[in-house]
Amino acid sequence: MNHVDRFHTALTVLAGHGHIKQRLIKAYEDNLVAINEDELPILLRQSFADLRCQMHSVTPLNGEGPICASVRKMSFDEASECAASVVSMYGSISRIADYGSTTGTTKELASEQNLAERLFWAQSQLGV
């Protein structure tokens, strides 16, 4: 499964039923935990590293995993912010993938860095 598909599947879990904390745990554990940020487009690496850090920030207790422990300690707002970051990363990675598919494989590889730099510059100008 490629990264766009992983983020899309995580997004469908986040949009499902249940408490936001449970949906966040399931979305991350089932779809995103195995992603190495170095495999992501440059534009997403820091955001994903930050999410990973948040999802592994608490030492687990009594057989509980680090993701469950970390999300359990989050406030509702913190869990919502993590979910929103997954949505934002999905939007970015899908735009990059769409851009690549319209330019062809060779051009995609050559211009991914350029696109990431332009998107980063545009976001910094908008204060995003």
C-alpha positions as CSV (number, residue, x, y, z in Angstrom):
1,M,0.0,0.0,0.0
2,N,1.5,3.4,-0.9
3,H,1.5,6.3,1.4
4,V,-1.4,8.1,-0.2
5,D,-3.5,5.0,0.3
6,R,-2.4,4.7,3.9
7,F,-3.3,8.3,4.7
8,H,-6.6,7.9,2.9
9,T,-7.5,4.8,4.9
10,A,-6.5,6.6,8.1
11,L,-8.7,9.4,7.1
12,T,-11.7,7.1,6.6
13,V,-11.1,5.7,10.1
14,L,-10.9,9.2,11.6
15,A,-14.2,10.1,9.9
16,G,-16.0,7.0,11.3
17,H,-18.0,6.5,14.5
18,G,-16.7,6.5,18.0
19,H,-14.7,8.7,20.3
20,I,-12.0,10.7,18.7
21,K,-9.2,9.1,20.8
22,Q,-10.2,5.6,19.8
23,R,-10.5,6.6,16.1
24,L,-7.0,8.3,16.3
25,I,-5.4,5.2,17.9
26,K,-6.9,2.9,15.2
27,A,-6.1,5.2,12.3
28,Y,-2.5,5.6,13.4
29,E,-1.8,2.0,14.5
30,D,-3.5,0.4,11.5
31,N,-2.2,2.7,8.8
32,L,0.5,5.2,9.7
33,V,2.8,3.6,12.4
34,A,4.9,1.8,9.8
35,I,5.6,4.9,7.7
36,N,9.1,6.2,7.9
37,E,9.1,10.0,7.6
38,D,12.2,9.8,5.4
39,E,10.1,8.0,2.7
40,L,7.6,10.9,2.6
41,P,7.9,14.0,0.4
42,I,10.1,16.7,2.1
43,L,7.1,18.9,2.8
44,L,5.5,16.3,5.1
45,R,8.5,15.0,6.9
46,Q,8.5,17.4,9.8
47,S,4.8,17.2,10.3
48,F,4.8,13.5,10.3
49,A,7.8,13.4,12.7
50,D,5.9,15.7,15.0
51,L,2.8,13.5,14.9
52,R,5.0,10.4,15.6
53,C,6.5,12.2,18.6
54,Q,3.1,13.0,20.0
55,M,1.8,9.5,19.4
56,H,4.8,8.1,21.4
57,S,5.2,10.7,24.1
58,V,4.0,8.7,27.1
59,T,5.6,5.6,28.7
60,P,3.0,2.8,28.6
61,L,1.7,1.1,31.7
62,N,0.8,-2.5,32.3
63,G,0.9,-3.9,28.8
64,E,-0.6,-0.8,27.2
65,G,1.2,0.3,24.1
66,P,2.9,3.7,23.7
67,I,0.3,4.9,21.3
68,C,-2.6,4.0,23.5
69,A,-0.9,5.5,26.5
70,S,0.0,8.8,24.7
71,V,-3.5,9.2,23.3
72,R,-5.1,8.4,26.6
73,K,-3.2,11.3,28.2
74,M,-4.2,13.7,25.5
75,S,-7.0,16.2,26.0
76,F,-9.9,16.1,23.6
77,D,-8.4,19.2,21.8
78,E,-5.0,17.6,21.5
79,A,-6.4,14.4,20.0
80,S,-8.5,16.6,17.6
81,E,-5.3,18.5,16.6
82,C,-3.5,15.2,15.8
83,A,-6.5,14.0,13.7
84,A,-6.5,17.4,11.9
85,S,-2.8,17.0,11.2
86,V,-3.5,13.6,9.6
87,V,-6.2,15.3,7.4
88,S,-3.8,18.1,6.4
89,M,-1.0,15.6,5.6
90,Y,-3.4,13.6,3.5
91,G,-4.4,16.7,1.5
92,S,-0.7,17.6,0.9
93,I,0.4,14.1,-0.1
94,S,-2.6,13.6,-2.4
95,R,-1.9,17.0,-4.1
96,I,1.7,16.0,-4.6
97,A,0.6,12.6,-6.0
98,D,-1.9,14.3,-8.3
99,Y,0.7,16.7,-9.5
100,G,3.1,13.9,-10.2
101,S,0.5,11.9,-12.1
102,T,-0.2,14.8,-14.5
103,T,3.5,15.4,-15.3
104,G,4.7,11.8,-15.9
105,T,7.0,9.6,-13.9
106,T,10.3,11.1,-15.0
107,K,9.2,14.6,-14.5
108,E,7.6,13.6,-11.1
109,L,10.9,12.4,-9.7
110,A,12.7,15.5,-11.0
111,S,10.2,18.0,-9.8
112,E,9.0,16.6,-6.4
113,Q,11.7,18.6,-4.6
114,N,10.8,21.7,-6.5
115,L,7.1,21.3,-5.8
116,A,7.8,20.7,-2.1
117,E,9.9,23.8,-1.9
118,R,7.2,25.9,-3.6
119,L,4.5,24.5,-1.4
120,F,6.7,25.1,1.7
121,W,7.4,28.7,0.6
122,A,3.7,29.3,-0.1
123,Q,2.7,28.0,3.3
124,S,5.3,30.1,5.0
125,Q,4.1,33.2,3.2
126,L,0.5,32.5,4.4
127,G,1.7,31.8,7.9
128,V,0.3,28.2,7.8
